[in-house]
Amino acid sequence: AKILPAHTPGNRFYDDIKKTNLALDPLTLGSDPKVHLLDLWSDFTNADGTIKTALFTPDNIHLSLAGYAGYAERLKPLFDRHLQKP
């Protein structure tokens, strides 16, 4: 998974996370069938780029229970697919 957003737009950490995630795109990791790159940025941010506060604790860094539930919901299909017995 790419790095989840944290803090607010304009904050150094937020900007560094966004730059790091963008730097992964040219690597075309998704072209390898053994690699699945999960980008959750839009799941955890609003249209204006701010984080969805209900998914984070008040420090705007750590996920809340709702945030972990959303993360797990997106991961579960991947685990189910890759952990199937032949």
N, C-alpha and C positions, 0 to 999 in steps of 0.2 A: 504494500500500500504506500502511496505517496504520503508525505508528511501532512498531518492535519493542520488546519489554520489555528492560530492562537493570537491573542491580543487584538489589536485593532489596526485597520489600514493606516499606513503612515508610521506605525511603530517599527523599529528596526528589526525585531524578531519576526513580525508578520511579513515584512518585506523580504527578509532572508529566506523564510520558508517558501514563499511564493517563487522566488528566484531559483531555489534548489529544485522545486517541483518542475518548473519550466525547463531546467537543465536536463531533466530525465527524458523529456520528449524526443530529442534527436537520437537518443540511444535505441529507439524503436524496440524496446524490450518486449512489447506485445507481439512482435513478429515471431518470436520463439514459442512454439506450442507448449513448452514446458514452463513458460513464465506467464503469469497473469498480473498485469499492473493495475491495481485498483486505485482510482482517483476519486476520493471522497470530498474534494474541495466544495463542490456545489451542494453536496448533502449537508455540509456544516456551515455554509455561508448564505447570506441573503443576496438578493440581486445587486445590492449596492456594495457588496464585498465585506460587509460587517459579519461577524460570526453570529450564528443563531444562539442567542444567550441561553435558551432553555436546554441546549445540548452541552453546556459547559458549566463548571462550577464558577462561583463569583470571581475567581482569579483570571478568568478567560483563557486559561491554559489547559486545565485538566477537564476531562469529560465528566458530565453528570451521569446519573443512572440512565436517563433518557438518551444521552449521547452514546453510552456504551451499548444500549439496546439497538440504536440505529446502526452502529458499527457492526455489531454481531449479525444483524439482519442482512447486511450487505456481504459479510464474510461467509455466512452459512451456505449459500448455494455453491460457493467455490470449494469449501471443505467437502460438501456432499458429493460434488462431481469428482474431485480428485481422490477421495478416500473410498470410493466404491470398489468393492472386491470384484476381480475379473470373473 
